[in-house]
Amino acid sequence: MTEDAYRAIPLAGEALIDPEKWDREWETMLRSPHLSGPNGPPFCFKHILTQHRTRPGYTAHGLAAYPTLLSSTCAMQRNMTQDALSYIASQNLDEQWMDASPDERRKHILGAMASVCSKARNLNEARAYCVPELRLSRLRLNGKIFLDLLRSAMIDDITYIPNKPRYISHSMWDSFAPEQEARNTTDEEKLALAELMVLRTKLICYVLHFTLRSFLGLEPPPLQLIKTDHKPEKIDPDTKAMHETIQKHAFGPEEAKKRRQLEVSSAKARISQRLGSCSYMGCHQMEVEGGRKFSRCGACFVKLERQVLYCSQKCQKADWKLRHKAVCGKPLTFDDISTLPEHPANKRGDVSKPEKPADNFFANWDLESGVISLKFPL
């Protein structure tokens, strides 16, 4: 299995069409020693880095989108934690989950993974970054593994949206991330590692959140995706031809053609369904389907095709003072975006405090064992 094997991974568009087939294909891929062993993290890092190096405009687009990716992940993780605390306190979640049959647990976990991974290609590919955590066979047979994973992903203060996510700890990733961070010198390398760690966290938390709500018979939570009008240039013809050859070899000419058609059609459908979100990190409000579109920063879009949206003039003014003035209409480096001012937690008045019963449950958990403390600025 080589780096180019990523061209043959199960497609995001297949996840909802045939979840069982999609999962079987993923399980086959995840059993590869390139992903399941200690080579997994560097292999995944190389995959993202290759995209930055082979697609013109990919890094510039990624640098513009990364602050939103980071802040939306933090907001989502906080919301997941608040929901989980509420379910534990009011619906006896732990006991219900442990009493459920393996098949019942599997149904909800697979449905959650398929729903989340179908929404975006990068979330689908991120399943390869979560081999230790999102193996369906492990999660279904032992209910405690799922509950332990849930606790390790929950933040320890939900009275505000944190500036950094809680990264999911695993020995392979705990050793790889700081070592790779120390070696990184270019924007491509720094951004690739940052995206890898955030997407890994984002997918795990979304799967946990979707699973909980499905299991309890509730509607799925909102899934925030970055809406952008930026279109990176197409892959050069030689690289495209090589990828097509790999797919033909892996699936045969007819199946490879069907996969390309499905990939194109599902990508168009996913992009058309994306909603914008407010770029002010103290807000995170999303557009409503069929409703008013958010205002866009003209300088960023005209000069760089960078999508910076605001739900109101109030948020636009607040973000201008906090961080946007320094980067408006200017090309970004990773050091630029990693040193932007953080939103002070004690000024976030838009986040409600949890109910008291949830506080009591949370206080009894040892969450520090699930924390990875990294030096690089994510």
Secondary structure, 3 states (H helix, E strand, C coil): CCHHHHHHCCCCCHHHHCHHHHHHHHHHHHCCHHHHCCCHHHHHHHHHHHHHHHCCCHHHHHHHHHHHHHHHHHHHHHHHHHHHHHHHHHHCHHHHHHHCCHHHHHHHHHHHHHHHHCCCHHHHHHHHHHCCCCCHHHHHHCHHHHHHHHHHHCCCCCCCCCCCCCCECCHHHHHHHHHHHHHCCCHHHHHHHHHHHHHHHHHHHHHHHHHHHHHCCCCCCCCCCCCCCCCCCCCCHHHHHHHHHHHHHHHCHHHHHHHHHHHHHHHHHHHHCCCCECCCCCCCCECCCCCCCCEECHHHHHHHCCCCEECCHHHHHHHHHHCHHHCCCCCCCHHHHHCCCCCCHHHCCCCCCCCHHHHHHHHCCCCHHHECCCCCCC
